[in-house]
Amino acid sequence: MGGKQEFVTMLDSVFVVPPIFDDSYYGQVIHEIREMQIMNMGNYAHGNQPIQHMIYLYNYAGQPWKTQHWVREVMDRLYTPQADGYCGDEDNGQTSAWYVFSAMGFYPVAPATPEYVIGAPLFKKITVSLENGKTIEINAPENSADNRYIQSIKLNGKSYSKNYFNYDELMNGATINFEMGEKPNKERGTKEADFPYSFSNEK
């Protein structure tokens, strides 16, 4: 697309354009389209599963705070305990899995790679019990509706700058400490060495 900034501009545009659509393929407005209009998030239609990884792509271009913002927006606005609080239809558990992973603070954007791309945890504490008997402990004590932005991360007690967690690190058992705040940290996760793997970077 011409570079990282151009890529981010394209991602941003999804949320700011009007919720325009073409329903000629279906012959009518289907529920994913109507939900997109109602939620007023531009052309972002979370109920249509193929777009659900898109929010995490800011991490690949050095602006992870935008992932943190939009992940929380989607969790807060599109998942509620009301009768109409579940967007789209559930295809093989994908929409629920998106929420569970995102609430933990990371998501498998490209399942063929051993990386879980970082978003923003939803809770102050989560403990994941793995089948191998080990646990992943996720702590974000300052987490709140306002404090959605990651200020820093410690993985097993050491400062961690990458925009992803490695599968092996998690499966060995891990303690992840998120320091959260109300303003984006625009220094963390901006170096290319911290970006997740992308086939686009292959020569």
Secondary structure, 3 states (H helix, E strand, C coil): CCCHHHHHHHHHHHHHCCCCCCCCCCCCCCHHHHHHHHHCCCCCCCCCHHHCCHHHHHHHHCCHHHHHHHHHHHHHHHECCCCCCECCCCCCCHHHHHHHHHHHCEECCCCCCCEEEECCCCCCEEEEECCCCCEEEEECCCCCCCCCEEEEEEECCEECCCCEEEHHHHHCCEEEEEEEECCCCCCCCCCHHHCCCCHHHCC
